[in-house]
Amino acid sequence: MADSKKSKRKRATKRERKERRFVPEQTYASRVSIAAGMLGSFALGAGVYGQWVSDHPRSVAPYLFGAGALVVAGAMWFADSAALPLRIGDAGVALEKGSEFLRVYWCDMERVFVEKTELVVKGKETTLRIPIAAQPSGLAWLLSEGTKRVPEAMDVKRSALQGLREIGPNDGELVVIDGLQIAGRHCAASDKPISFERDARLCPQCGQVYLKDQVPRKCVTCHADLENSAIEV
């Protein structure tokens, strides 16, 4: 009976971690990049035709080709530097860059603030810059979650973010968090390295990491009660 109760209690502390994925919305800058890319492609095509395809090459063709190539390259550069998909959830804040994730865990956040047209998430090792105009729903969730999980790191007023929306249960796409690297981090209580994920326990509020036999009563980062709520990885 005792073993059965212990097993149930152990299973109850292990839960699926999730986050919301937000696709960036089209902004004025992204529309300009698309229009410039189309115009540049037209000029590039005209230059190629006039210089190498036409039976009567035009003197203006090389200029059209060069100008079109420059405009297309510029449009592609601005497109690459545009807003990235944003993730908010149990594992903090992340930006998708292709198949890679640039992530700042809640427990690693030092300061969240507004700088010009971006919301800046400054972590211990990584800093994320999120265009405000492109993520009105995602940033609303970031502020809501951040205020609950790590209020000390939140240095931004809602009034400073133009176009911010009220959060809703159907915002973004709810996805399961996979592939987080826990091994290699250090226990926040003992500073000992965590060699195996099975030996780690997480704070349910800020995601701070502890060795299973070093979990304190309260999280050293957000002061949440951990006595019966630390999460198994």
C-alpha positions as a Markdown table, in Angstrom:
| # | Residue | x | y | z |
|---|---|---|---|---|
| 1 | Met | 0.0 | 0.0 | 0.0 |
| 2 | Ala | 2.8 | 2.4 | 1.0 |
| 3 | Asp | 4.6 | 1.7 | -2.3 |
| 4 | Ser | 1.4 | 2.3 | -4.3 |
| 5 | Lys | 0.9 | 5.7 | -2.6 |
| 6 | Lys | 4.5 | 6.6 | -3.3 |
| 7 | Ser | 4.2 | 5.6 | -6.9 |
| 8 | Lys | 1.0 | 7.7 | -7.3 |
| 9 | Arg | 2.6 | 10.7 | -5.6 |
| 10 | Lys | 5.6 | 10.4 | -7.9 |
| 11 | Arg | 3.5 | 10.2 | -11.1 |
| 12 | Ala | 1.6 | 13.3 | -9.9 |
| 13 | Thr | 4.7 | 15.4 | -9.9 |
| 14 | Lys | 5.5 | 14.7 | -13.5 |
| 15 | Arg | 3.6 | 16.6 | -16.0 |
| 16 | Glu | 3.7 | 17.5 | -19.7 |
| 17 | Arg | 5.3 | 20.9 | -20.3 |
| 18 | Lys | 3.7 | 23.1 | -22.9 |
| 19 | Glu | 4.0 | 26.5 | -24.6 |
| 20 | Arg | 2.1 | 28.7 | -27.0 |
| 21 | Arg | 3.5 | 29.4 | -30.5 |
| 22 | Phe | 2.8 | 32.7 | -32.1 |
| 23 | Val | 3.4 | 33.4 | -35.8 |
| 24 | Pro | 4.4 | 37.1 | -36.4 |
| 25 | Glu | 1.8 | 39.3 | -38.0 |
| 26 | Gln | 2.5 | 41.2 | -41.2 |
| 27 | Thr | 3.7 | 44.8 | -40.5 |
| 28 | Tyr | 4.2 | 47.8 | -42.7 |
| 29 | Ala | 8.0 | 47.0 | -42.9 |
| 30 | Ser | 7.3 | 43.4 | -44.1 |
| 31 | Arg | 4.8 | 44.6 | -46.7 |
| 32 | Val | 7.4 | 47.0 | -48.0 |
| 33 | Ser | 10.0 | 44.2 | -48.2 |
| 34 | Ile | 7.6 | 42.1 | -50.2 |
| 35 | Ala | 6.8 | 44.9 | -52.6 |
| 36 | Ala | 10.5 | 45.8 | -53.0 |
| 37 | Gly | 11.3 | 42.1 | -53.7 |
| 38 | Met | 8.6 | 41.9 | -56.4 |
| 39 | Leu | 9.9 | 45.2 | -58.1 |
| 40 | Gly | 13.5 | 44.0 | -57.8 |
| 41 | Ser | 12.6 | 40.7 | -59.4 |
| 42 | Phe | 10.9 | 42.4 | -62.3 |
| 43 | Ala | 13.9 | 44.6 | -62.9 |
| 44 | Leu | 16.3 | 41.7 | -62.6 |
| 45 | Gly | 14.3 | 39.6 | -65.1 |
| 46 | Ala | 14.1 | 42.6 | -67.5 |
| 47 | Gly | 17.8 | 43.0 | -67.3 |
| 48 | Val | 18.5 | 39.3 | -68.0 |
| 49 | Tyr | 16.2 | 39.3 | -71.0 |
| 50 | Gly | 17.6 | 42.6 | -72.4 |
| 51 | Gln | 21.2 | 41.6 | -72.0 |
| 52 | Trp | 21.3 | 37.8 | -72.8 |
| 53 | Val | 18.0 | 36.7 | -74.3 |
| 54 | Ser | 16.9 | 39.4 | -76.7 |
| 55 | Asp | 18.2 | 39.5 | -80.2 |
| 56 | His | 18.8 | 43.2 | -79.7 |
| 57 | Pro | 20.5 | 43.8 | -76.4 |
| 58 | Arg | 19.6 | 47.1 | -74.7 |
| 59 | Ser | 22.2 | 49.4 | -73.2 |
| 60 | Val | 20.1 | 49.9 | -70.2 |
| 61 | Ala | 19.9 | 46.1 | -69.5 |
| 62 | Pro | 23.1 | 45.8 | -67.3 |
| 63 | Tyr | 21.8 | 48.7 | -65.1 |
| 64 | Leu | 18.5 | 47.0 | -64.7 |
| 65 | Phe | 20.2 | 43.7 | -63.8 |
| 66 | Gly | 22.4 | 45.4 | -61.3 |
| 67 | Ala | 19.7 | 47.5 | -59.7 |
| 68 | Gly | 17.3 | 44.6 | -59.6 |
| 69 | Ala | 19.9 | 42.3 | -57.9 |
| 70 | Leu | 20.6 | 45.0 | -55.3 |
| 71 | Val | 16.9 | 45.5 | -54.5 |
| 72 | Val | 16.2 | 41.7 | -54.3 |
| 73 | Ala | 19.2 | 41.2 | -52.0 |
| 74 | Gly | 18.0 | 44.1 | -49.8 |
| 75 | Ala | 14.5 | 42.8 | -49.6 |
| 76 | Met | 15.8 | 39.3 | -48.7 |
| 77 | Trp | 18.0 | 40.8 | -46.0 |
| 78 | Phe | 15.1 | 42.7 | -44.4 |
| 79 | Ala | 12.9 | 39.6 | -44.7 |
| 80 | Asp | 15.5 | 37.6 | -42.8 |
| 81 | Ser | 15.8 | 40.2 | -40.1 |
| 82 | Ala | 12.0 | 40.4 | -39.7 |
| 83 | Ala | 10.1 | 39.0 | -36.7 |
| 84 | Leu | 10.4 | 35.3 | -35.9 |
| 85 | Pro | 7.8 | 32.9 | -34.5 |
| 86 | Leu | 7.6 | 33.4 | -30.7 |
| 87 | Arg | 7.0 | 30.8 | -28.0 |
| 88 | Ile | 5.8 | 31.5 | -24.5 |
| 89 | Gly | 5.2 | 28.8 | -21.8 |
| 90 | Asp | 6.6 | 26.6 | -19.2 |
| 91 | Ala | 10.2 | 26.9 | -20.6 |
| 92 | Gly | 10.3 | 30.6 | -20.7 |
| 93 | Val | 10.5 | 32.7 | -23.9 |
| 94 | Ala | 11.9 | 31.4 | -27.2 |
| 95 | Leu | 12.3 | 32.6 | -30.8 |
| 96 | Glu | 12.3 | 30.1 | -33.7 |
| 97 | Lys | 15.2 | 30.6 | -36.1 |
| 98 | Gly | 14.8 | 27.9 | -38.7 |
| 99 | Ser | 15.1 | 24.6 | -36.8 |
| 100 | Glu | 16.9 | 26.2 | -33.9 |
| 101 | Phe | 15.5 | 27.9 | -30.8 |
| 102 | Leu | 16.9 | 31.0 | -29.1 |
| 103 | Arg | 15.5 | 30.5 | -25.6 |
| 104 | Val | 15.6 | 32.4 | -22.3 |
| 105 | Tyr | 14.2 | 30.4 | -19.3 |
| 106 | Trp | 12.1 | 32.3 | -16.8 |
| 107 | Cys | 14.7 | 31.6 | -14.1 |
| 108 | Asp | 17.4 | 33.1 | -16.3 |
| 109 | Met | 15.7 | 36.3 | -17.0 |
| 110 | Glu | 17.4 | 39.4 | -15.7 |
| 111 | Arg | 15.3 | 42.1 | -17.2 |
| 112 | Val | 12.4 | 42.6 | -19.7 |
| 113 | Phe | 12.0 | 46.1 | -21.1 |
| 114 | Val | 11.0 | 48.2 | -24.1 |
| 115 | Glu | 13.7 | 49.7 | -26.3 |
| 116 | Lys | 12.4 | 51.8 | -29.2 |
| 117 | Thr | 10.1 | 49.4 | -31.3 |
| 118 | Glu | 11.2 | 46.2 | -29.6 |
| 119 | Leu | 10.6 | 44.3 | -26.4 |
| 120 | Val | 13.9 | 43.1 | -25.1 |
| 121 | Val | 14.2 | 39.9 | -23.0 |
| 122 | Lys | 17.7 | 40.0 | -21.3 |
| 123 | Gly | 18.9 | 36.7 | -20.0 |
| 124 | Lys | 22.1 | 35.6 | -18.3 |
| 125 | Glu | 23.6 | 34.3 | -21.5 |
| 126 | Thr | 21.0 | 35.2 | -24.3 |
| 127 | Thr | 19.1 | 38.3 | -25.2 |
| 128 | Leu | 16.0 | 38.3 | -27.4 |
| 129 | Arg | 14.6 | 41.2 | -29.3 |
| 130 | Ile | 11.0 | 41.0 | -30.3 |
| 131 | Pro | 9.4 | 43.6 | -32.7 |
| 132 | Ile | 6.3 | 44.9 | -30.8 |
| 133 | Ala | 4.2 | 45.5 | -33.9 |
| 134 | Ala | 4.6 | 42.0 | -35.2 |
| 135 | Gln | 3.6 | 40.2 | -32.0 |
| 136 | Pro | 0.7 | 41.9 | -30.2 |
| 137 | Ser | -0.8 | 38.7 | -28.9 |
| 138 | Gly | 2.5 | 37.0 | -28.1 |
| 139 | Leu | 3.8 | 39.9 | -26.1 |
| 140 | Ala | 0.5 | 40.1 | -24.2 |
| 141 | Trp | 1.1 | 36.5 | -23.1 |
| 142 | Leu | 4.7 | 37.2 | -22.3 |
| 143 | Leu | 3.8 | 40.1 | -20.0 |
| 144 | Ser | 1.0 | 38.1 | -18.4 |
| 145 | Glu | 3.1 | 35.0 | -17.8 |
| 146 | Gly | 6.2 | 37.0 | -16.8 |
| 147 | Thr | 4.3 | 39.0 | -14.2 |
| 148 | Lys | 3.1 | 35.7 | -12.6 |
| 149 | Arg | 6.4 | 33.8 | -12.8 |
| 150 | Val | 9.2 | 36.3 | -12.4 |
| 151 | Pro | 7.7 | 39.7 | -11.5 |
| 152 | Glu | 11.1 | 41.1 | -10.4 |
| 153 | Ala | 12.4 | 40.8 | -14.0 |
| 154 | Met | 9.5 | 42.7 | -15.6 |
| 155 | Asp | 10.5 | 46.3 | -16.2 |
| 156 | Val | 7.8 | 47.3 | -18.7 |
| 157 | Lys | 4.5 | 49.1 | -18.5 |
| 158 | Arg | 1.6 | 47.8 | -20.6 |
| 159 | Ser | 0.9 | 51.3 | -21.7 |
| 160 | Ala | 4.4 | 51.4 | -23.4 |
| 161 | Leu | 3.3 | 48.7 | -25.8 |
| 162 | Gln | 1.0 | 50.0 | -28.5 |
| 163 | Gly | -1.5 | 47.6 | -30.0 |
| 164 | Leu | -1.2 | 45.1 | -27.2 |
| 165 | Arg | -4.2 | 42.7 | -26.9 |
| 166 | Glu | -6.1 | 41.0 | -24.1 |
| 167 | Ile | -5.0 | 37.4 | -23.8 |
| 168 | Gly | -7.4 | 34.6 | -24.7 |
| 169 | Pro | -7.5 | 30.8 | -24.3 |
| 170 | Asn | -7.3 | 30.3 | -28.0 |
| 171 | Asp | -4.3 | 32.5 | -28.7 |
| 172 | Gly | -1.4 | 31.0 | -30.5 |
| 173 | Glu | -0.9 | 27.3 | -31.0 |
| 174 | Leu | -0.5 | 25.1 | -27.9 |
| 175 | Val | 2.4 | 22.8 | -28.4 |
| 176 | Val | 4.3 | 20.3 | -26.2 |
| 177 | Ile | 7.9 | 21.2 | -25.3 |
| 178 | Asp | 10.4 | 18.6 | -26.5 |
| 179 | Gly | 14.2 | 18.4 | -26.5 |
| 180 | Leu | 15.1 | 20.8 | -23.7 |
| 181 | Gln | 18.7 | 20.4 | -22.5 |
| 182 | Ile | 18.7 | 20.0 | -18.7 |
| 183 | Ala | 21.8 | 17.9 | -18.3 |
| 184 | Gly | 24.8 | 20.2 | -18.0 |
| 185 | Arg | 23.0 | 22.9 | -16.0 |
| 186 | His | 23.8 | 23.4 | -12.3 |
| 187 | Cys | 21.6 | 22.9 | -9.3 |
| 188 | Ala | 20.4 | 26.3 | -8.1 |
| 189 | Ala | 20.7 | 25.2 | -4.5 |
| 190 | Ser | 24.0 | 23.3 | -4.4 |
| 191 | Asp | 25.7 | 24.5 | -7.6 |
| 192 | Lys | 26.4 | 20.9 | -8.5 |
| 193 | Pro | 26.2 | 19.9 | -12.2 |
| 194 | Ile | 23.3 | 17.8 | -13.3 |
| 195 | Ser | 24.6 | 14.9 | -15.3 |
| 196 | Phe | 21.4 | 13.0 | -16.0 |
| 197 | Glu | 17.9 | 14.5 | -16.7 |
| 198 | Arg | 16.3 | 11.9 | -14.4 |
| 199 | Asp | 18.2 | 13.4 | -11.5 |
| 200 | Ala | 16.7 | 16.9 | -12.1 |
| 201 | Arg | 13.6 | 18.6 | -10.6 |
| 202 | Leu | 12.1 | 21.8 | -11.8 |
| 203 | Cys | 10.3 | 24.7 | -10.2 |
| 204 | Pro | 6.8 | 24.7 | -11.7 |
| 205 | Gln | 6.7 | 28.5 | -11.7 |
| 206 | Cys | 10.0 | 29.7 | -13.1 |
| 207 | Gly | 11.6 | 26.4 | -14.3 |
| 208 | Gln | 14.6 | 26.7 | -12.0 |
| 209 | Val | 16.6 | 23.5 | -11.9 |
| 210 | Tyr | 17.6 | 21.4 | -8.9 |
| 211 | Leu | 19.1 | 18.0 | -8.1 |
| 212 | Lys | 16.4 | 15.7 | -6.8 |
| 213 | Asp | 18.0 | 15.4 | -3.4 |
| 214 | Gln | 18.8 | 19.1 | -3.2 |
| 215 | Val | 15.3 | 20.6 | -3.7 |
| 216 | Pro | 14.7 | 23.4 | -1.1 |
| 217 | Arg | 11.3 | 24.2 | 0.4 |
| 218 | Lys | 11.1 | 27.4 | -1.6 |
| 219 | Cys | 12.6 | 28.2 | -5.0 |
| 220 | Val | 15.7 | 30.3 | -4.7 |
| 221 | Thr | 14.6 | 32.4 | -7.8 |
| 222 | Cys | 10.9 | 33.0 | -7.6 |
| 223 | His | 10.3 | 31.8 | -4.0 |
| 224 | Ala | 7.5 | 29.4 | -5.0 |
| 225 | Asp | 6.7 | 26.5 | -2.7 |
| 226 | Leu | 8.6 | 23.4 | -3.8 |
| 227 | Glu | 8.0 | 21.0 | -1.0 |
| 228 | Asn | 5.4 | 19.0 | -2.8 |
| 229 | Ser | 5.3 | 20.5 | -6.3 |
| 230 | Ala | 8.8 | 20.2 | -7.9 |
| 231 | Ile | 8.4 | 18.7 | -11.4 |
| 232 | Glu | 10.2 | 15.6 | -12.7 |
| 233 | Val | 11.8 | 16.1 | -16.1 |
